[in-house]
Amino acid sequence: MINNQRYSPKTKAFAPVYDADFYSDDFIRHPWPHYAAMRELGPVVWLPQHDNYALTRHAEVAAALRNPAVFISGDGVAADVKANEITRGNSAASDGGRHAAIRSATAPPLLPGALEGIREQVEVAAIDLIDRLARLPSFDVMTELAPHLPLTIVRDMVGLPDFGRQNMLRWANATFDLLGVQNERGRAAIEVFLEQRKFAQTQARPEVLKPGSWTYRLFMLVEQGLLAPELAPVAMRDYLNPSLDTTISATGQLIYQLGANPDQWELLQAKPELARNAANEAVRMASPVRSFCRHTSTDVTVGDVTIPEKARVMMLFASANRDDRVFEQPDKFDITRSPRHHLGFGSGVHMCVGQHLAQLEMIALLEAMIPQVKAIEVGVPEVALNNTIHSFAKLPAAFVAAQKPAAQQRNRRPPAAAAPDLLKGRIGALTRLAQDVIGIEIESANGEALPAWTPGAHIDVHVHDGLIRQYSLTGSASDDRYRIAVLLAPDSKGGSRAIHASFHPGKLVSLSRPRNHFPLHEDAENHMLFSGGIGMTPILAMAWRLHELGRPFSWRLSAHSRKRLAWGDEIDALPFRDSIQLHLHEDGPERRLDALGALRGVSPSTHVYVCGPHPYMDHVTSAAEKSGLPQDHIHREHFGAEIDVNGSPFTVVAARSGKRIDVACDETVLAALTRAGFDIPTSCKTGVCGTCLTRVLKGKPHHRDMVLTATEKAQGDRIAVCCSRSQTAQLVLDL
């Protein structure tokens, strides 16, 4: 019998029917055979028990997530009408300007650069937790390990008063039940969800929130006119729900898979650099969010089926992440698998805003476990029954402690502050991009995936004999190679000259892991990119990312001449060429950049990114300021700095040892600490890379670096010891 709801008259094709209750207890407990069967039927299936279409395969789910104009979220992301009526309007269930405003408000504390401020706290807490659990005969992962960091440090960062803190997990569970259908769980969740909404609207006020917390910050944005008052409670709920359940789910899956696959745990112990891969592989395997819905704004053809306008379409993340068209042996846990392709964090404009926080927590746990846990024993897990989240309710486990349980690790500096481990790369290709500019592609020397990176990131390249230079990564961050561009500087002190002279395909090079002090605020409503000369390298990466996300942007690209423009022969072929405006010095004064004119009338929500020579960046940032943009919407990158490191003498106190070190008027803090026997990780030594950032416990730094933002400098809790000094006679550091 023809079902008109699944029949496509335009293509005379049927969407295959899969007659199962996606939200039944049995489906939730045993989902994987269902997903495999649906994928075999086709990229689109019809679920008659829910009146929904569903996308089953990786390619189609990914494409839909990156097409928010057709697959819209503003009509709700739940699987039925009732839940969408209740939840519509939050970040996940909104589009366009509303979505951008909420995400722009919530995202900054969750970006990689901002999370560096809590990294040490997370890592120390992880060490203490694993130390305690390694001494127990057994424990339950889902109550004693997986929730620990989310319910302690993260809950504290959210900053709710006591009633809110105590109910965060209950509220989150109910919200995800509600985002399914109105079965018994969904109906029971309504009252709890409305309780949370009432709390956010009436009880969460600046005077009762923790000063400096993420939620408190939202109300400061309201006071500054940067967030509409009615959006603050909505934005606050974004911190309450996703920060808990999804991370707890993925962490439980991570421990289970490492215990069930001891060869992978042994590999991780031998190669700790695979910790990020392991965390992402757990997210792929678990797919904490099984599915969210979209609604079609027009008829859209997927495969040979035309889905009609206003249809509700389930995005089966969990099925997509087990698609053997993309993942070899998809049901196998493999920590050497590239972390770049899974959809466990979503994709497109609605990609999980908390993914970097989740990875930070999971990696911290792994780094704490590696020296303390010889083996992981796990029992049979009990699956939790939730309409949206795939997780365990119980997971019995035991840690077999290493010979040295490492309680002594309590006093050691956490992994993030240790000497940076180096990557081994090989030059895969070297091309001439322009006059005096070469492009270098670097591949892994051992066949393992290079660590993932985000636009704006840079790496240290060890040139020779202790000579280190920083270069921005460029191109698309989804590539499996690192790409850099090196300008032969006329005043080179050996770095660029040596690279141009001695680097060749096949040459082995040592690299740092990518670091990002120039991150792209992906959720901003508007982006304007500016680059001068070789400063286009990080900007090109940002342009690729915005293009991949489907976000509008403009790029003012300045260079002396076409022959000195890197990638000059390729720019016209870029898929986002229409977003680029070239300003070539050789074309005359009328074609040169007028930054003030370019920024005239710009929306206050716009974020500006600029990289290039110092006078160029000063020109653009001055114009942005005159245009009325807030300071935290103006971002600039520095390749090098001429910094005066001299000043009045002062004393540094190393808090852990009590050692006092005098810093002379012509001496850097780094030099003084090195003289006193401290081993401080460094790289650029000019205040542009952030490697040497050290916690300040007391005293007021005199910041001279170009890494910390104006807000971070005002907080005064970190100092770049390679160049900054002290405004007080004594500076107490966490050493």
Residue, then its C-alpha position, 0 to 999 in steps of 0.5 A: m500500500i502506498n503511503n503518501q507521506r513516504y512517496s515522492p511524486k517528483t521522483k516516483a520513488f519511495a522512502p524505504v519503511y523501517d517500522a520500529d520504535f526508535y524510542s523503545d527500551d529495546f531499541i535503546r538497549h540494542p541500537w546497532p543492528h537497527y542502524a545497520a539495517m536502516r543504512e542498508l535500506g538507503p540514505v533515507v528511511w521512513l519511520p511510520q511510528h514517529d511520522n519522521y524521515a531519517l537520514t541514516r548514512h554519514a555523507e547525507v547526515a553531514a551534508a544536511l547538517r551543513n545546509p542549515a538553510v534547507f534543514i532548519s532547526g528553528d522549528g525544533v529539534a525534537a522528534d514530535v510536535k509537543a516537545n518542539e512547542i516546548t523547547r523551540g527557541n534555545s540555541a539548538a532549536s533556533d536559526g539565523g540571528r537568534h542562534a548566532a546571538i546565543r552562540s556568540a554569547t556562550a561560546p567564548p569561555l569554551l574556546p580552546g584559548a579560554l580553556e587554557g585558564i582551567r586546564e591545570q585545575v582539570e588536570v590536577a583534579a583528574i590526577d587526584l581522582i584516578d589516584r583514589l580510584a586506583r586504590l579501590p578494589s572496584f568502582d562504578v564508572m558511571t557514578e564515581l568516575a565519569p561524572h566527577l569532572p562535570l559535576t565538580i569543576v565544570r559545575d563550579m564554572v557554570g556558577l549557579p546558586d545551590f538549588g541550580r547546582q544540585n539539579m543540573l544533572r536531573w534537569a539535563n536528563a529530563t531535557f534530553d528525554l523531552l527531545g525525543v517523543q511523548n512516551e512515558r519518559g518524554r511526558a515525565a520530563i515536561e514538568v522537570f524541564l519547565e522547572q528548569r526554565k522557571f529557574a532560569q527565568t526567575q531565580a538566576r540573577p547576577e546577584v546570586l550567580k558566582p562572580g566570574s562564572w560563565t552564567y554571570r558573564l552572560f548578564m555582564l554582556v546584557e549590561q554592556g548591550l551585547l546580549a538581549p536581556e530576554l536571551a540571557p536565561v536561554a543562553m544560560r540553559d545551554y550551559l546547564n544541559p550539554s555540559l553534563d550528560t554528553t561528556i559523562s556518556a562519552t567518558g563511560q564509553l571511553i573507559y569501557q572500550l579501553g577495558a574491553n580492548p586491552d591492546q588499545w590501552e597498551l598502545l595508548q600507554a606506549k603512545p600517550e600522544l594518541a589521547r585525543n584520538a582515543a577521546n574522539e574514537a569514544v565519541r564516535m563509538a558512543s555517539p552520545v546524542r543518538s539523533f536530533c531532528r531538522h525540518t525542511s524549508t523546501d522540497v529536498t532530494v536525498g538519494d532518489v527520494t524527495i523529502p517534502e517541505k515542512a517534513r521532520v527529518m531525524m539526523l541519526f548521528a549514531s548510525a552515521n558514525r558506524d557507516d562502513r562507507v566512511f569508517e573501516q571496521p566501524d564497530k571496532f574501537d581503534i585509537t589510531r583512527s583519524p579524529r576528524h570525520h565523526l559526527g559525534f559533536g555534530s557539524g555545521v553551525h550547530m556543531c557542539v559548542g562544548q566539544h573542546l571542554a569535553q575533550l579537555e576533560m577526557i584527555a586529562l583523565l587519560e593522561a592521569m591514568i597512563p602512569q597510574v593504571k597498568a590495566i583496566e577491567v570492566g564488567v557488563p554495562e547496563v544501558a541507561l534509558n534516555n530518549t536522546i542520550h546513549s549512555f550507560a547507567k552502570l559500568p563496574a570496573a577496576f583499575v590494576a594499579a601500576q607498580k608505582p601508584a604515583a601518589q607522589q604525582r600530587n606535587r608534580r606539575p600537571p602534564a600541560a606544564a611539562a616540557p612539550d613533547l615533539l611530533k616527528g614530521r616529514i616534508g611531503a611536498l615543497t612548492r614555490l607559492a610566490q616570489d620569496v615564499i615557499g609552501i611546505e606540506i608536512e606529513s606524519a613521519n610514523g604514519e599516525a594521524l597528526p593532531a587535529w588543529t583549528p584555524g588560527a593555530h600555529i606550530d613550532v618548527h625546529v629548524h636546526d641546533g635549537l633554532i625554532r620558528q613559529y608558523s601558522l597552519t593554513g588551508s583546510a583543517s580537515d586535511d591530514r597534512y600540515r601546511i605552512a608558508v615561509l617568507l624569506a625575510p630580508d632581515s632573517k636571523g637564520g630561520s627562514r633563510a635556513i628553511h629556504a636553503s635546506f628543507h626538501p621533500g623527505k626531510l624529517v622535521s621536529l614540530s610542536r603540537p598546534r597551539n591556538h592563541f588566534p581562534l576563530h569564533e565560529d558562532a559569530e553572526n558576521h566575520m570580516l577577515f583582513s590580511g597583509g602579505i604573508g599574514m594571509t596564512p592563518i586567514l586562509a585557514m579561517a576562510w576555508r573553515l567558514h566556507e565549510l560551515g556555510r557561514p558568510f564572510s568577507w576577506r580583504l586580502s592585501a599584497h604588494s603585487r600579484k607575483r608576491l602574493a602567495w597562492g596568487d595563481e590559485i586564488d581565483a579557483l577558490p570556492f569562496r573567491d566571491s568573498i575575497q577582495l584583492h588590494l594590490h599595491e601595484d594597482g595604485p592608491e585607489r585600490r589599496l585598503d581603506a579599512l575605515g571605509a570597509l568597516r563603515g556601518v559594520s554590525p556590532s556583532t561582527h568579529v574582525y580578524v587581522c594578520g600582517p605587518h604591524p603597521y597594517m594591523d594597526h591600521v585595521t584595528s584602529a579602524a575597527e575601534k573607530s567603527g565602534l566594535p568592542q575590543d573582544h571582537i577585534h582579533r590580531e595575530h603576531f608573527g614576531a614582536e619587538i618588545d622592550v623587556n627591560g624595567s625596574p628590578f623585582t623579585v619572583v617567589a616560587a610558591r611551591s618551593g618558597k625560593r626567591i629569585d631577583v630579576a634584574c632591570d635588564e633581565t627577563v623573568l625567564a632568564a632569572l628562573t633559568r639561572a635559578g634552576f627552573d626548567i620553563p617550557t619556551s619557544c618564541k621568547t618574544g611573547v607571541c606563542g604562549t608556551c611560557l605562560t605561567r600562573v600568577l598567584k600574587g602580584k600584578p604583572h606588567h604584560r608585554d606579550m601579544v598572546l593574552t587578550a586585553t581581558e586576560k591581561a586585566q585578570g592578571d592570573r597568567i604571565a608570559v615570563c619570556c618578556s613580561r615584568s612586574q608592576t609590584a615589587q614581588l610576583v608570586l608564581d605557581l612554580 
